[in-house]
């Protein structure tokens, strides 16, 4: 069954927030019917500057990245746009890596820059895509030796 991308998670490091806001403004029409889920500060800026409705979670360093990761694992996020700053070390780098790992594990599209984000939302599949869900049965039913 094909479904439209309904839940879009947005994350941006401080040095990339303006770029994400500009990108959202340019692509507002494509995102009219999409539910936006954001980390805290990003969500506040999206609501203030663009007056778009958002579900705001905690700030990234305070657990927001992990909250988005949990929503990905629960099947509540269809796509992640994460404008990260490759030139700036982040104190919560393990959280960021965990978020990207979960997005990859659960096979959701990820954009880490404007070009990729443009490709994703302008692709015909944005309007109807059947994401193949990973099968983790082998992992969840594996035998565990409690003595090791």
C-alpha positions as CSV (number, residue, x, y, z in Angstrom):
1,X,0.0,0.0,0.0
2,X,1.4,3.3,-1.0
3,X,1.2,6.2,1.4
4,X,2.1,9.8,1.3
5,X,4.9,11.1,3.5
6,X,2.8,12.3,6.4
7,X,5.3,12.8,9.3
8,X,8.5,14.8,8.7
9,X,11.0,15.2,11.4
10,X,13.2,18.3,11.3
11,X,16.4,18.9,13.1
12,X,19.1,21.5,12.6
13,X,22.2,22.4,14.4
14,X,22.5,26.0,15.5
15,X,24.7,27.1,12.5
16,X,22.2,25.4,10.1
17,X,18.9,26.6,11.5
18,X,18.7,29.6,9.2
19,X,19.3,27.4,6.2
20,X,16.6,25.0,7.3
21,X,14.1,27.9,7.8
22,X,14.9,29.3,4.4
23,X,14.5,25.8,2.9
24,X,11.1,25.4,4.6
25,X,10.0,28.8,3.3
26,X,10.9,27.9,-0.2
27,X,9.1,24.6,0.0
28,X,6.1,25.6,2.0
29,X,3.6,24.5,-0.6
30,X,4.9,20.9,-0.8
31,X,4.7,20.6,3.0
32,X,1.2,22.1,3.6
33,X,-0.3,18.7,4.5
34,X,2.7,17.2,6.3
35,X,2.9,17.0,10.0
36,X,6.2,18.5,11.2
37,X,8.0,17.1,14.2
38,X,10.9,19.1,15.5
39,X,13.5,19.4,18.2
40,X,12.8,22.3,20.6
41,X,14.6,25.3,19.4
42,X,14.1,24.4,15.7
43,X,10.4,24.0,16.3
44,X,10.1,27.4,18.1
45,X,11.9,29.1,15.2
46,X,9.7,27.3,12.6
47,X,6.5,28.4,14.5
48,X,7.7,32.0,15.0
49,X,9.1,32.7,11.5
50,X,6.9,30.6,9.3
51,X,3.7,30.2,11.5
52,X,3.7,26.5,10.6
53,X,2.2,24.1,13.1
54,X,4.8,21.8,14.6
55,X,5.1,19.2,17.3
56,X,8.0,20.4,19.4
57,X,10.0,17.9,21.4
58,X,12.9,18.8,23.7
59,X,16.0,20.5,22.5
60,X,18.5,18.1,20.8
61,X,21.1,18.2,23.6
62,X,18.3,17.7,26.2
63,X,17.0,14.6,24.6
64,X,15.1,15.8,21.5
65,X,17.2,13.8,19.1
66,X,16.5,10.7,21.1
67,X,12.7,11.5,21.2
68,X,12.7,11.7,17.4
69,X,14.7,8.4,17.3
70,X,12.0,6.8,19.5
71,X,9.3,8.0,17.2
72,X,11.2,6.6,14.2
73,X,11.4,3.2,16.0
74,X,7.6,3.4,16.7
75,X,6.8,4.1,13.0
76,X,5.7,7.6,13.7
77,X,8.2,9.4,11.4
78,X,8.3,8.9,7.6
79,X,11.3,11.1,6.7
80,X,14.1,12.9,8.5
81,X,15.6,16.2,7.4
82,X,18.6,16.9,9.6
83,X,20.7,19.9,8.6
84,X,23.8,19.2,10.6
85,X,27.0,21.2,10.8
86,X,30.0,19.1,9.7
87,X,32.4,21.8,10.8
88,X,31.3,22.1,14.4
89,X,31.9,19.4,17.1
90,X,28.7,18.6,19.0
91,X,28.6,17.8,22.7
92,X,25.7,15.4,22.1
93,X,27.4,13.7,19.2
94,X,26.4,10.1,20.4
95,X,22.7,11.2,20.4
96,X,23.1,12.4,16.8
97,X,24.8,9.2,15.7
98,X,22.0,7.2,17.4
99,X,19.3,9.2,15.6
100,X,21.0,8.7,12.2
101,X,21.5,5.0,13.0
102,X,17.8,4.5,13.8
103,X,16.7,6.3,10.7
104,X,18.9,4.0,8.7
105,X,17.9,0.9,10.6
106,X,14.2,1.6,10.0
107,X,14.7,2.5,6.4
108,X,13.4,6.0,6.4
109,X,14.7,8.6,3.9
110,X,17.2,11.0,5.4
111,X,18.4,14.4,4.1
112,X,21.4,16.0,5.7
113,X,21.7,19.0,3.3
114,X,19.5,21.2,1.2
115,X,20.2,19.4,-2.1
116,X,19.1,16.0,-0.8
117,X,16.1,17.5,0.9
118,X,15.1,19.1,-2.4
119,X,15.5,15.8,-4.2
120,X,13.4,14.0,-1.6
121,X,10.4,16.3,-1.4
122,X,10.3,16.9,-5.2
123,X,10.5,13.2,-6.0
124,X,7.2,11.6,-7.3
125,X,7.6,9.1,-4.4
126,X,7.0,11.9,-1.9
127,X,3.3,11.7,-2.8
128,X,3.1,8.0,-2.7
129,X,5.7,5.6,-1.4
130,X,5.7,2.1,0.0
131,X,8.6,1.9,2.3
132,X,9.9,-1.6,2.8
133,X,9.8,-2.3,6.5
134,X,12.9,-4.2,7.8
135,X,12.3,-7.7,9.1
136,X,14.0,-8.1,12.5
137,X,12.5,-11.5,13.3
138,X,15.9,-13.2,13.2
139,X,17.2,-10.6,15.6
140,X,14.3,-10.6,18.0
141,X,14.0,-14.4,18.1
142,X,17.7,-15.2,18.3
143,X,18.9,-17.7,20.9
144,X,20.7,-16.1,23.8
145,X,23.1,-18.0,26.0
146,X,22.6,-16.4,29.5
147,X,25.9,-17.9,30.7
148,X,28.1,-15.9,28.3
